[in-house]
């Protein structure tokens, strides 16, 4: 029997840890099994051609929110061209009902963790044992699962992030998250995992992305993992998803020792409004969160990534804006603004009637409107999120962008001012994509000078300071009239324009 394990990653630099878990546990069928990965940017018919090239008997496909529609089209082509090929689906998108993408052409669906289940299904197919089309799996014992890490190829190690984990599950019950559906947090044998990490390191792996939902939940495990990296010579990169209110002294001491660029922490804030947080069963310890973000900001070199969500049940635009303003006062780090999604199986559905929640049934199942936010409000906030990434999270305008709001104010109105800037950008461009860095700079300069009525010399000084941090970057044409003063001030070791200079 020929078996192919495949999925469509969201980008080339990503890799599918799930496929490698299944491959690692294929036992005597492993020699008949091949992993083929693609990305959502690849042509579907080309993917089908490559999958069918060696006439496989079974194709297993991982279905995720980013590839759900692509997988549906892929199955359609596979079954049209090769109806005898058995197609098996697994992954988050087919684990919970309702299926909002039609997968009727698939032969079998495995719901839940398929590390061991896919092998058992293939054995039943070989022996012609009757099998239900949809199988709901119980949670496997993680200590009985063979680890996947040896099946990352040298090409993966060279060109892609290496996804790893030390646990599965989440103890919290946030209603918008699939992880809240897990019964409990389960841990792998940490010594075995660390041995595998060491082998990966010796093979040249330097980009480790942990998929654990709550990395800093178990201090013993977290400290051992951090010690693993601290014992290594940089450069390397380790990404962890952490809860914001649990940074005891032992963890703090280790985080402080990481060199610049080595550590990235993703922190799911989602909302700072206690009423909204309680409404979606999310625990918030605001004092601890503020204390820990201040520590990470001021006493470590870790790259911090904070998350906020637009569209939570009961949250108004004003409340969201207050969240953003407060986060900006806490930290200068990256703030990712996401739009609420309704994932099948999550308890967020209980708010549909009370708060008038209306979602798209097309992936990524994002909110379209609710009682607090109109469809137009949501559209504006989607563009706000995109422009926030371009201008703020990119770091390209770190100093100059702050001219949008009054930083001398006790409470700078970041949201209000960036919201107005976003409306103006869209009016000028009618687009959120394919806006070059040159064009972004021109838009910011024009807005600050024309709408905010700031002095051109002050704007230019900030923008040149931002742009010329990268050596060799050409001065854009709209800033050239101000470049002489900037360069002179740089030589003199001063900042700002001296208006009495007649240069």
C-alpha positions in Angstrom: 0.0 0.0 0.0 1.2 3.5 -0.9 0.3 6.2 1.6 0.9 10.0 1.3 0.6 12.4 4.2 0.1 16.0 3.1 -1.2 19.5 3.9 -1.1 23.0 2.6 0.9 25.3 5.0 0.1 29.0 5.1 3.6 29.8 3.8 6.7 28.1 2.6 8.7 28.8 5.8 6.1 26.8 7.9 6.3 23.1 8.5 3.6 20.6 9.6 4.5 18.9 12.9 1.2 16.9 12.7 2.2 15.1 9.6 5.5 14.1 11.2 3.8 12.8 14.3 1.6 10.5 12.2 4.6 9.4 10.1 6.6 8.6 13.3 3.8 6.3 14.5 3.1 4.4 11.2 5.0 1.4 12.5 5.5 -1.3 9.7 3.6 1.0 7.3 6.2 3.8 7.6 8.3 2.5 4.7 5.1 2.8 2.5 4.4 6.3 3.7 5.7 9.6 2.3 5.3 13.2 3.5 4.6 15.8 0.8 4.0 19.4 1.9 2.7 22.4 -0.1 1.6 25.9 0.6 -1.7 27.7 0.0 0.1 29.7 -2.7 0.7 26.6 -4.9 -1.7 25.8 -7.7 -4.3 23.2 -6.6 -4.2 21.2 -9.8 -0.4 21.1 -9.6 -0.7 19.8 -6.0 -3.1 17.1 -7.1 -0.8 16.1 -9.9 2.1 15.7 -7.5 0.0 13.8 -5.0 -1.2 11.3 -7.6 2.1 11.0 -9.5 3.0 7.6 -7.8 -0.6 6.3 -7.7 -1.1 6.3 -3.9 -3.8 4.1 -2.3 -4.4 6.5 0.6 -3.9 10.3 0.9 -4.2 11.8 4.4 -4.8 15.6 4.4 -4.4 18.0 7.4 -7.2 20.6 7.4 -6.8 23.9 9.1 -8.5 27.3 9.0 -6.0 28.7 6.5 -6.4 25.8 4.0 -10.0 24.6 4.5 -11.3 25.9 1.2 -8.2 24.9 -0.7 -8.4 21.3 0.7 -12.1 21.2 -0.4 -11.0 22.1 -4.0 -8.1 19.6 -3.8 -10.4 16.7 -2.8 -12.7 17.6 -5.7 -9.8 17.3 -8.2 -8.4 14.1 -6.6 -11.7 12.2 -6.6 -12.5 13.4 -10.2 -9.2 12.2 -11.5 -8.6 9.2 -9.3 -11.8 8.1 -7.6 -10.3 4.9 -6.3 -7.7 6.8 -4.2 -8.9 6.9 -0.6 -8.9 10.4 0.9 -8.7 10.8 4.7 -9.0 14.1 6.5 -7.9 15.1 10.0 -7.1 18.4 11.8 -8.9 21.1 13.7 -11.2 22.0 10.8 -12.9 18.5 10.8 -12.7 17.8 14.5 -15.8 19.8 15.5 -19.2 20.3 14.1 -20.7 21.9 12.2 -18.5 21.6 9.0 -18.9 24.9 7.3 -16.9 23.6 4.3 -18.4 20.6 2.5 -16.1 17.6 2.7 -18.6 15.0 1.3 -16.0 13.8 -1.2 -13.7 12.6 1.5 -13.8 8.9 2.3 -12.9 9.1 6.0 -12.6 11.8 8.7 -10.6 11.4 11.9 -11.8 13.8 14.6 -9.3 14.6 17.4 -5.6 13.8 17.7 -4.7 11.4 14.9 -1.1 10.5 15.9 -2.1 6.8 16.3 -5.6 6.8 14.7 -4.4 7.2 11.1 -2.2 4.1 11.4 -5.1 2.1 12.8 -7.4 3.3 10.0 -4.9 2.3 7.3 -4.6 -1.2 8.9 -8.4 -1.5 8.7 -8.4 -0.4 5.1 -5.8 -3.0 4.3 -7.7 -5.8 6.1 -11.0 -4.6 4.7 -12.3 -4.2 8.2 -15.6 -2.1 8.2 -14.9 1.4 9.4 -17.2 4.3 10.2 -16.7 7.3 7.9 -16.2 9.7 10.8 -14.2 8.5 13.8 -14.0 10.4 17.0 -10.8 9.7 18.8 -10.1 9.7 22.6 -7.0 11.6 23.7 -3.9 9.4 23.4 -1.3 9.0 26.1 1.5 11.4 25.0 4.1 9.2 26.6 3.1 6.3 24.3 3.5 8.4 21.1 6.7 8.3 19.2 8.2 11.8 18.7 8.4 13.4 15.3 11.5 15.5 15.4 13.9 13.2 13.5 11.6 13.5 10.5 12.3 17.1 9.9 14.6 17.0 6.9 17.9 18.9 6.4 16.0 21.2 4.0 13.4 21.9 6.7 16.1 22.8 9.2 17.8 25.1 6.7 14.7 26.9 5.4 11.7 26.5 7.8 10.6 27.0 11.3 10.9 23.9 13.4 7.6 23.4 15.3 8.0 21.7 18.7 6.0 21.1 21.8 6.3 19.8 25.4 2.6 19.6 26.2 -0.9 19.7 24.7 -4.0 21.3 26.0 -4.9 24.4 28.0 -6.4 24.8 31.5 -8.4 27.9 30.6 -11.8 28.2 29.1 -11.7 31.2 26.8 -14.8 30.8 24.7 -13.3 31.8 21.3 -10.4 29.3 21.4 -10.4 25.6 20.4 -7.8 24.8 23.1 -10.5 25.4 25.7 -12.2 22.3 24.4 -9.4 20.1 25.7 -10.1 18.1 28.8 -6.8 18.8 30.5 -3.1 19.7 30.0 -1.0 16.7 29.1 2.8 16.6 29.1 5.3 14.7 27.0 8.3 13.0 28.6 10.5 16.0 29.0 13.9 14.2 29.0 13.0 12.4 25.8 11.9 15.7 24.2 15.1 17.4 25.2 17.2 14.6 23.7 15.4 15.1 20.4 16.0 18.9 20.6 19.7 18.2 21.1 19.8 16.1 18.0 18.0 18.8 16.1 20.5 21.4 17.4 23.4 19.2 16.3 21.9 19.0 12.8 21.8 22.8 12.6 18.3 23.7 13.8 18.2 27.2 15.2 14.6 28.3 14.8 12.3 26.6 17.3 8.6 27.6 17.5 6.8 26.1 20.4 3.1 25.4 19.8 2.2 24.9 23.5 -0.8 27.0 24.4 0.6 27.9 27.9 4.3 27.4 28.0 4.9 29.1 31.4 2.2 27.1 33.1 4.6 24.4 34.5 7.6 26.1 35.9 9.8 23.0 36.2 9.3 22.2 32.5 9.6 25.9 31.3 12.8 26.3 33.3 14.4 23.2 31.8 13.5 24.3 28.3 15.0 27.8 28.9 18.1 26.2 30.3 18.5 24.2 27.2 18.7 27.3 25.1 20.8 29.3 27.6 23.4 26.7 27.4 23.8 27.2 23.6 25.8 29.7 21.7 23.7 32.3 19.8 22.4 33.0 17.3 19.2 31.1 17.7 15.5 31.9 17.9 12.9 30.4 20.3 9.2 31.4 20.2 6.8 30.7 23.1 3.1 31.4 23.7 2.8 32.5 27.3 0.1 33.5 29.8 0.6 37.1 30.9 0.1 36.7 34.7 2.6 34.0 35.6 6.3 35.1 35.6 7.8 34.0 39.0 11.3 34.9 39.9 13.0 31.8 38.5 11.4 32.4 35.1 12.3 36.1 35.2 15.9 35.5 35.9 16.3 33.2 32.9 14.4 35.4 30.5 16.7 38.3 31.5 19.7 36.2 30.4 18.6 35.7 26.8 20.5 37.7 24.2 18.8 40.2 21.9 16.9 38.6 19.1 16.9 35.1 20.7 13.6 35.1 22.5 10.0 35.9 21.3 7.0 35.8 23.7 3.5 35.9 22.3 1.0 37.1 25.0 -2.7 36.8 24.4 -4.3 39.8 26.1 -7.4 39.9 23.8 -9.1 42.5 26.0 -8.4 44.6 29.2 -12.1 45.1 29.9 -12.9 42.9 32.9 -16.6 42.8 32.1 -15.9 41.6 28.5 -13.3 39.1 29.8 -15.7 37.6 32.3 -18.3 37.4 29.6 -16.1 35.0 27.6 -14.8 33.1 30.6 -11.4 34.6 30.3 -9.3 35.1 33.5 -7.6 38.5 33.8 -5.3 39.5 36.6 -4.7 43.1 35.5 -2.2 44.1 38.2 -0.1 41.0 37.4 -0.4 41.6 33.7 0.8 45.2 33.9 3.6 44.3 36.3 4.9 41.5 34.0 4.6 43.5 30.8 6.6 46.3 32.5 9.2 43.8 33.5 9.5 42.3 30.0 9.6 45.7 28.4 12.2 47.3 30.7 14.4 44.4 32.0 14.7 42.0 29.1 15.6 42.0 25.4 12.8 39.6 24.5 10.6 40.5 21.5 7.1 40.8 22.9 4.0 40.2 20.8 0.7 41.2 22.4 -2.7 40.2 21.0 -6.0 42.1 21.0 -9.3 41.0 19.4 -11.9 43.2 17.7 -15.5 42.1 17.9 -15.7 40.2 21.3 -19.3 39.9 22.6 -20.4 43.1 24.2 -17.2 45.1 23.5 -17.7 48.5 21.8 -15.3 50.3 19.6 -14.7 52.7 22.5 -13.8 49.8 24.8 -11.4 48.3 22.2 -9.8 51.7 21.7 -9.3 52.1 25.5 -7.6 48.6 25.4 -5.2 49.7 22.7 -4.4 53.1 24.4 -3.7 51.3 27.7 -1.4 48.7 26.1 0.5 51.4 24.3 1.1 53.1 27.7 2.4 49.8 29.1 4.7 48.8 26.2 6.3 49.8 23.0 6.2 46.2 21.6 4.3 44.7 18.7 0.5 44.6 19.2 -1.3 42.2 16.9 -4.9 43.2 16.2 -7.1 40.3 15.2 -10.7 40.0 14.2 -12.9 37.6 16.2 -13.5 34.2 14.5 -16.2 31.7 15.3 -14.5 28.3 15.3 -16.8 25.2 15.2 -17.1 23.7 18.6 -16.2 26.7 20.6 -18.6 28.1 23.3 -18.5 31.6 21.8 -21.7 30.5 19.9 -23.7 31.0 23.1 -23.5 34.8 22.6 -25.0 34.8 19.1 -28.5 35.9 20.0 -27.8 38.0 23.0 -25.2 40.1 21.2 -26.4 39.8 17.7 -23.2 38.0 16.6 -23.1 37.4 12.8 -20.2 35.5 11.3 -19.1 34.5 7.8 -19.5 30.8 7.1 -16.5 31.0 4.8 -13.0 30.5 6.3 -11.6 32.2 8.4 -15.2 32.5 9.8 -14.6 36.1 10.9 -17.3 38.3 12.5 -19.3 40.4 10.1 -21.3 42.5 12.6 -22.8 42.4 16.1 -25.0 44.6 18.4 -22.1 46.9 19.1 -20.3 47.0 15.7 -21.9 47.4 12.3 -20.6 45.7 9.2 -18.9 49.0 8.2 -17.3 49.2 11.7 -15.8 45.7 11.2 -14.6 46.6 7.7 -12.9 49.7 9.0 -11.3 47.8 11.8 -10.0 45.1 9.4 -8.3 48.0 7.5 -7.1 49.5 10.8 -5.4 46.1 11.6 -3.7 46.0 8.3 -2.5 49.6 8.4 -1.4 49.0 12.0 0.8 46.2 10.8 2.3 48.3 8.0 3.0 51.4 10.0 3.4 50.4 13.6 4.3 46.7 13.9 6.7 46.9 11.0 8.9 49.2 13.0 9.7 51.2 9.9 8.2 54.4 11.4 9.0 53.9 15.1 9.7 57.5 15.9 7.7 59.4 13.3 4.4 57.5 13.8 4.2 58.8 17.3 3.7 62.3 15.9 0.1 61.1 15.2 -0.8 61.4 18.9 0.4 63.7 21.6 2.9 61.7 23.6 3.2 64.5 26.2 -0.4 64.0 27.2 -1.1 62.0 30.3 -3.2 59.6 28.2 -2.2 59.8 24.5 -5.2 59.0 22.3 -3.5 56.4 20.1 -6.6 54.7 18.9 -8.6 57.8 18.0 -5.7 59.3 16.0 -4.6 56.1 14.2 -8.3 55.4 13.4 -8.5 58.8 11.6 -5.2 58.2 9.9 -6.5 54.8 8.6 -9.7 56.3 7.2 -7.6 58.9 5.4 -5.2 56.3 4.0 -8.0 54.3 2.6 -9.7 57.3 1.1 -6.4 58.1 -0.7 -5.5 54.6 -1.8 -8.7 52.6 -1.9 -6.4 49.7 -0.9 -4.8 47.9 2.0 -2.3 45.9 -0.1 0.6 46.6 -2.4 1.4 49.9 -0.7 5.2 50.2 -1.0 7.4 51.4 1.8 8.1 54.5 -0.3 4.4 55.2 -0.6 3.8 54.5 3.1 6.3 57.2 4.0 4.8 59.7 1.5 1.3 59.1 3.0 2.5 59.5 6.6 4.4 62.7 5.7 1.4 64.2 3.8 -1.0 63.4 6.6 1.2 64.8 9.3 2.0 68.0 7.4 -1.4 68.4 5.6 -4.0 67.1 8.1 -2.2 67.4 11.5 -0.5 70.7 10.4 2.8 69.8 11.9 6.0 71.6 10.7 7.6 69.8 7.8 11.1 70.0 9.3 10.0 68.3 12.5 8.3 65.5 10.6 11.3 65.1 8.3 13.7 64.9 11.2 11.8 62.0 12.7 11.2 60.2 9.4 14.9 60.5 8.4 15.9 59.2 11.8 13.7 56.2 11.2 14.7 55.5 7.7 18.4 56.1 7.8 18.9 53.5 10.6 19.5 51.0 7.8 22.8 51.8 6.2 22.8 52.3 2.5 19.1 53.2 2.3 18.5 56.0 -0.2 16.8 59.1 1.0 13.3 59.3 -0.5 12.6 62.2 -2.8 10.0 63.8 -0.6 12.6 64.1 2.2 15.6 65.3 0.2 14.9 69.0 0.8 15.4 68.4 4.5 18.3 65.9 4.3 21.1 68.5 4.5 20.0 69.7 7.9 19.5 66.2 9.2 23.0 65.1 8.1 24.6 68.2 9.6 22.8 67.6 12.9 23.9 64.0 12.9 27.5 65.1 12.5 27.1 67.6 15.3 25.5 65.0 17.5 22.3 67.0 17.9 18.7 66.2 17.1 16.0 68.4 15.7 16.2 71.3 13.4 17.8 74.6 14.4 15.7 77.1 12.6 18.4 79.8 12.8 20.6 77.7 10.6 20.3 79.1 7.1 21.4 76.1 5.1 
